[in-house]
Every structure is written in structure tokens, then in C-alpha cells.
Amino acid sequence: FLAGVFLGLLAGPAAGAAAGILLVVSMALLFLRTGPWAAACAVTALCGVLTACRIPLLAPETVLPYVGTEVVLEGRVPEVREAEGGWSGIAEDAVACLPGSALPLRIGTVLLHVRKPESAVSFPARVKALGRLHEVRGLGNPGEVPREFTAMAAGAQYAFSADAGNAVFFPLPPRERTVVDRFARARR
């Protein structure tokens, strides 16, 4: 499985072609009635490549001007949890833009940290905030899952942090709400 994941990551934009080749190889091994071990390895590698295709990776050269500087982030926040010193959650369909620039960068999913929130907000909500975008790095605390693994599980490659005074949360318009969002308050 891991060999397939690494093959998919190494293939980059050609990961779909690598998945197609592994699909043909696994089908050929099944039709040729080779041993179950060979077919199982090919199918497992195929699953690894398909998993690697789902990892949302942005080209570093496109994100580099936005990393470590003040950016404006807009996105949809389904829910947050209280963390030390603020809120923590994810922003889906996130778009980052440098202040005064009209060139947006679609990031997708971003880890969101809002420091010192003082007002109550009903989630899900839309966020527009001024803060810093940075890579997800660090091992975390001893005995915890590394932060990179947590970010990959959420589908995020970057983290965004802002003060509560620089973040504005808007309620979602009815057309953007999903069926699950309608029951968000019932879950709490």
C-alpha cells in the first residue's frame, strides 16, 4: 500500500496514469490466474496510488508568495473546537489573497486557528480573516499524533492563524447549507 502511495506522489500529475497501469496489471494478474499473493499486492498498490491521488498538494512555487506573509483568507467553516487560547478547525473551499491584490489562490482545505475569540458564533459559517498562512510542521507534544498526520487526515496542507479582531464570521446563506448543516445545533 505504501509503495503505491509513494508511487502516486512521485508520479505527481501523472498519478492517474500510474493508477491506470496498476489497474491493467492487476486485471492481467487476475485473468492469468497467477497466485493470490501477486494479485493482492497489485490491487493493494492500486489502492495506494488512488489514495495518493486524493492528497491535495499545491505546487510550492505557487504558494510561496503567500506563506509567512499577511493574507486575506475566505472559506467555509463547518465547525470549530476550543483549543488553548482560541478556536481550532478547518476552512473548506479556502481562497487566499494578498492584501491589495486581485490574484486569488485556491487552497482548498486549510487548518484554521483563531486566537482569543470573544464573541459567540453559530457554525457552520463563512470566514473572512486577515492573518498568516504557513506550512503545517512540528511533531506536536510527546505521545500525540504528529501535526502533519492530523493535517493530512483533514485534507489540509497549510495552516492559517489570525487574531479574533481580524476575523469576521458570517452565517451561511440558505443556498450554501447542506442537509447535515441544518442539524448542526442538534448535535451540540
TIRODO-335223 format. One line per 10 residues: number of its first residue (from 1); for each residue z, x, y of C-alpha. Coordinates in steps of 0.5 Angstrom, whole numbers, plus 500, padded with zeros to 3 digits. Layout:
N
NUM) Z:X:Y | ...
***
This chain:
188
1) 500:500:500 | 502:505:505 | 496:509:503 | 492:503:505 | 496:502:512 | 494:510:514 | 487:509:512 | 487:503:516 | 490:506:522 | 486:512:521
11) 479:508:521 | 481:505:528 | 476:500:530 | 472:501:523 | 478:498:519 | 474:492:518 | 469:496:514 | 474:500:510 | 477:493:508 | 470:491:506
21) 469:497:502 | 476:497:499 | 474:489:497 | 468:491:494 | 472:497:490 | 477:492:487 | 472:487:485 | 468:492:482 | 474:495:478 | 476:487:476
31) 469:486:474 | 468:493:470 | 475:491:466 | 478:497:468 | 485:498:467 | 490:494:471 | 493:500:474 | 487:502:477 | 485:494:480 | 492:493:482
41) 492:500:486 | 485:498:489 | 488:491:491 | 494:494:494 | 491:499:498 | 486:493:501 | 493:489:503 | 495:496:506 | 488:496:510 | 489:489:512
51) 496:490:515 | 494:496:519 | 488:491:522 | 494:487:525 | 497:492:528 | 496:491:536 | 494:498:538 | 491:499:545 | 488:506:547 | 492:510:550
61) 488:512:556 | 487:505:558 | 495:504:558 | 496:511:561 | 496:509:569 | 501:503:567 | 506:507:563 | 512:509:567 | 510:506:574 | 512:499:577
71) 507:494:574 | 507:486:575 | 507:483:568 | 506:476:567 | 507:473:560 | 510:467:556 | 517:468:553 | 518:463:547 | 526:465:547 | 531:471:549
81) 537:473:546 | 543:476:550 | 544:483:550 | 548:489:553 | 547:488:561 | 542:483:560 | 537:479:556 | 532:481:551 | 526:478:548 | 518:478:547
91) 513:476:552 | 507:474:549 | 500:474:552 | 502:479:557 | 498:482:562 | 500:488:566 | 497:489:573 | 499:495:578 | 501:492:585 | 495:491:590
101) 490:492:584 | 486:487:581 | 484:490:575 | 489:487:569 | 490:490:563 | 491:485:557 | 497:488:553 | 498:482:548 | 506:482:546 | 511:486:550
111) 518:487:549 | 522:485:555 | 529:487:558 | 531:483:564 | 538:487:567 | 543:483:570 | 541:476:570 | 545:471:574 | 541:464:573 | 540:460:567
121) 533:459:565 | 530:454:560 | 526:457:555 | 520:457:553 | 518:460:560 | 513:464:563 | 515:470:567 | 512:474:573 | 516:480:574 | 516:487:577
131) 518:493:573 | 517:499:569 | 512:499:563 | 514:504:557 | 513:506:550 | 518:504:545 | 521:510:543 | 528:512:540 | 532:512:534 | 537:507:536
141) 544:507:534 | 546:510:528 | 546:505:522 | 541:501:526 | 533:500:524 | 529:504:529 | 527:501:535 | 519:503:533 | 520:499:527 | 523:493:531
151) 517:493:536 | 512:493:530 | 515:487:527 | 515:483:533 | 508:486:534 | 509:490:540 | 507:497:542 | 510:497:549 | 517:495:553 | 518:492:560
161) 524:492:563 | 526:489:570 | 532:487:574 | 533:480:575 | 532:480:582 | 525:482:581 | 523:477:575 | 521:470:576 | 521:465:570 | 517:458:571
171) 517:452:566 | 511:452:561 | 506:446:563 | 506:441:558 | 499:443:556 | 502:450:554 | 507:447:550 | 507:448:542 | 510:443:538 | 515:448:536
181) 517:449:543 | 518:441:544 | 524:442:539 | 527:449:542 | 533:445:546 | 535:442:539 | 535:449:536 | 541:451:540
***
